[in-house]
Amino acid sequence: MSRVVLGVSGGIAAYKAAELLRRFTESGHDVTVVPTAAALHFVGAPTWSALSGKPVATEVWDHVHEVPHVRIGQSADLVVVAPATADLLAKAAHGMADDLLTNTLLTARCPVVFAPAMHTEMWEHAATRANVATLRERGCLVIEPAEGRLTGADSGKGRLPDPDEIYDVCVDVLARGFGPGSPSRQDLAGRQVVVSAGGTREYLDPVRFLGNRSSGRQGYALARAAASRGAEVTLVAANTSLPDPAGVKVVRVETTEQLRTEVLAAAASADAVVMAAAPADFRPVSVSGAKIKKADDGSAPGLELIQNPDILRELSATRPRPGAVIVGFAAETGDDHSTVLELGRAKLARKGCDLLVVNDVSGGAVFGSADNEAVVLGADGSETAVPRGSKTALAHVIWDEVARRLQD
Ligand code: CTP
């Protein structure tokens, strides 16, 4: 059981931290909440206490005999501050310690994650930029705020990322470590990567389409993992309903043709492209401008299809940026003649990509689930088996393979 310290500073987004706290406690983490005095103006101590099952303190003067200002930080496996206000980031960057949370940050020797939330002007201010840079240099993980509606009528960058999103980042950090000495730390810094996710829709008329069962979860896990390793990530998302990963540029598309346009545009400057999307292989020859009506005689309209462009094959053949690593996915079911791996090898050769992630989908087990099991095949003959585990774990194995090839 991991010991998590949830620091909450004084912003309106403090109410969302209650949801984050729930995610931690429901998944069996031992959470100590350390709100600042300002945070208690937004959400009171009884809420934190009830949801964490522990007393809550804000000042170093509470429970002094237990020396909480040292003990809480020292014994934590992870400290996450959500929301982290501009003021809290400034204090942390300068090593100030005037309350229990800032003392905890100074004594923590574990990974520290900040999830900032503030108005766009504050986030973009040179002082905040410098403080964030200092914290990152020191090995803290500062999640990029999300874009969208802020307090009041304005909108822009500065929203607290979705609590699920912060939770996923924290679980990833707990599993892999972060900070000085962590092997994966920022090995994709300075790299641009493109990930496609989701399933495309091919419209028959304004309301009907051909689609598929892809949820986009694997692509989102890939985008999140790349961002946590320092990459600048463009996620081209087809018809997904997942929260935007923090710090990732999300481009939304519907059809395979739109997916192709956006992926090729982003690939021109990318060091790696991962095609985790499930683009439809076929689309109707023509799209009716009006909703197709039911015929009175009980007949159904014919459906004539043509093939869509194969984006992965095109990327591999044209190589928009020389030296970029191109990764494809293959959902296969074995048959009487060939195993899943033999089919995967043949597909790798046919598509011409550098890596192919082969899923055995006999029985439809993978779609929409949080877990995945795969073999990552390399055009160089490499074969990396990834046992059943989270899509995040598979994502990191894929980026390990990509990072190795980028260094070669
Ligand atoms: N893919 C693509 N463009 C398409 C279809 C698929 O880029 N129009 C990509 C997917 O994103 C995935 C990979 O190709 O990375 C494998 O897709 P899959 O549908 O399994 O391959 P098939 O289209 O079935 O290949 P083939 O018909 O050659 O077996």
Residues whose N, C-alpha, C, O or C-beta is under 5 A from the ligand:
A	BS01	CTP	M275 A276 A277 A278 P279 A280 D281 N308 P309 D310 I311 L312 R313 V327 G328 F329 A330 A331
